[in-house]
Amino acid sequence: MPPEVIGKVKLQIPGGQATPAPPVGPALGQHGVNIGEFVQKFNDATKQHQGLVIPVELTVYADRKFDFILKSPPASVLIKKAVGLAKGANNPSREVVGEITRAQMEDIANQKMEDLNAKDMDGAVNMIAGTARSMGVKVAEE
């Protein structure tokens, strides 16, 4: 019989930089998870994504053991990295802070494809383009 699940925790943590400090410590402490063990496993699993925000879904069992699933970085983080931005526009409808090409959006869509609910590459690129527009990034027409 599989162990009983007592909780699920979703966090977004910079890759390779998890620490027991908030938000990780309090979120896991309330479920009785060994925080040091999680931090070590997470940092080992994400050291190649140093600095990128990585969403993680943690499943906590009754015996206080845990499993976690790493997701791909949020589209907004990948767009900022591709365009070279520190942050999106304050007023995206009037302000343009950068421009993204179809090729850059395809690279991002390839990275995120397993987490997107798109049937094909065009659908995935359209999702990425929508996120870019909502950040004030101009989508280059080809």
C-alpha positions in Angstrom: 0.0 0.0 0.0 1.5 3.4 -0.9 2.1 5.8 1.9 -0.6 8.3 2.8 -0.2 11.8 1.3 -0.6 14.5 3.9 0.2 17.6 1.8 1.3 19.1 -1.4 3.5 22.2 -1.5 4.2 24.4 -4.6 7.2 26.7 -4.5 9.2 28.8 -6.9 12.9 28.8 -6.0 16.0 30.0 -7.8 17.9 27.0 -9.2 20.8 25.8 -7.1 20.1 28.5 -4.5 17.5 27.0 -2.1 18.1 27.8 1.6 16.2 27.0 4.8 15.2 30.7 5.0 11.7 31.8 4.0 9.8 30.9 1.8 11.3 27.3 1.8 11.7 26.8 5.6 8.2 27.8 6.8 6.4 26.1 3.9 8.1 22.8 4.5 8.4 23.1 8.3 4.6 23.1 8.8 4.5 19.7 7.1 7.3 18.3 9.1 9.7 17.8 6.2 13.4 17.6 6.8 14.3 21.0 5.3 18.0 20.4 5.1 17.5 17.2 3.1 15.1 19.0 0.7 17.5 22.0 0.2 20.4 19.6 -0.6 18.4 17.5 -3.1 16.9 20.5 -4.8 20.2 22.3 -5.2 21.8 19.2 -6.6 19.0 18.7 -9.1 19.0 22.3 -10.2 22.6 23.3 -10.2 22.7 23.5 -14.1 19.8 26.1 -13.9 21.7 28.4 -11.6 19.7 31.6 -10.9 16.7 30.7 -13.0 13.4 30.4 -11.0 12.4 26.8 -11.0 8.8 25.8 -9.9 8.8 22.7 -7.7 5.8 20.5 -6.6 6.5 18.7 -3.4 4.4 15.8 -2.2 4.7 15.1 1.6 3.8 11.6 3.0 2.6 10.6 6.5 6.0 9.2 7.4 7.5 12.7 6.6 9.3 11.5 3.5 8.8 13.5 0.3 9.0 13.5 -3.4 9.4 16.5 -5.7 8.8 17.3 -9.3 10.7 20.1 -11.0 8.9 22.1 -13.7 10.3 24.3 -16.4 10.9 27.9 -15.5 8.0 30.3 -16.0 7.6 31.8 -19.5 8.1 35.3 -18.1 11.5 34.4 -16.6 12.6 32.8 -19.9 11.4 35.8 -21.9 13.3 38.3 -19.7 16.4 36.2 -20.1 16.0 35.9 -23.9 15.4 39.7 -24.3 17.9 40.8 -21.6 15.5 42.5 -19.3 15.6 43.0 -15.5 11.8 43.3 -15.4 8.7 43.7 -17.6 6.9 47.0 -18.3 5.1 48.9 -15.6 2.3 49.7 -18.1 2.4 47.0 -20.8 -0.4 48.5 -22.9 1.6 51.7 -23.5 5.2 50.9 -22.7 7.5 48.7 -24.8 10.6 47.4 -23.0 12.1 45.0 -25.7 11.4 42.9 -28.7 11.3 39.1 -29.1 11.7 37.1 -32.3 9.8 34.0 -33.5 13.1 32.0 -33.1 13.5 33.1 -29.5 9.8 32.2 -28.8 10.3 28.8 -30.4 13.4 28.1 -28.1 11.3 29.1 -25.1 8.4 26.9 -26.3 10.7 23.9 -26.7 11.9 24.3 -23.1 8.4 24.6 -21.8 6.6 22.2 -24.1 6.0 19.4 -21.5 4.4 22.0 -19.1 2.2 23.7 -21.8 -1.1 22.4 -22.9 -0.5 23.1 -26.6 -1.0 20.6 -29.4 1.8 21.9 -31.6 4.6 24.4 -31.9 2.4 27.2 -33.3 0.0 27.0 -30.3 3.0 27.0 -27.9 4.5 30.0 -29.6 1.2 31.8 -29.4 1.1 31.2 -25.7 4.6 32.6 -25.3 3.8 35.6 -27.5 0.8 36.4 -25.3 3.0 36.3 -22.1 5.5 38.5 -23.9 2.9 41.1 -24.8 1.5 41.1 -21.3 5.0 42.0 -20.1 5.4 44.9 -22.6 7.7 43.0 -24.9 7.0 43.6 -28.6 6.5 40.4 -30.7 8.5 40.8 -33.9 6.4 40.0 -37.0 8.2 37.9 -39.6 
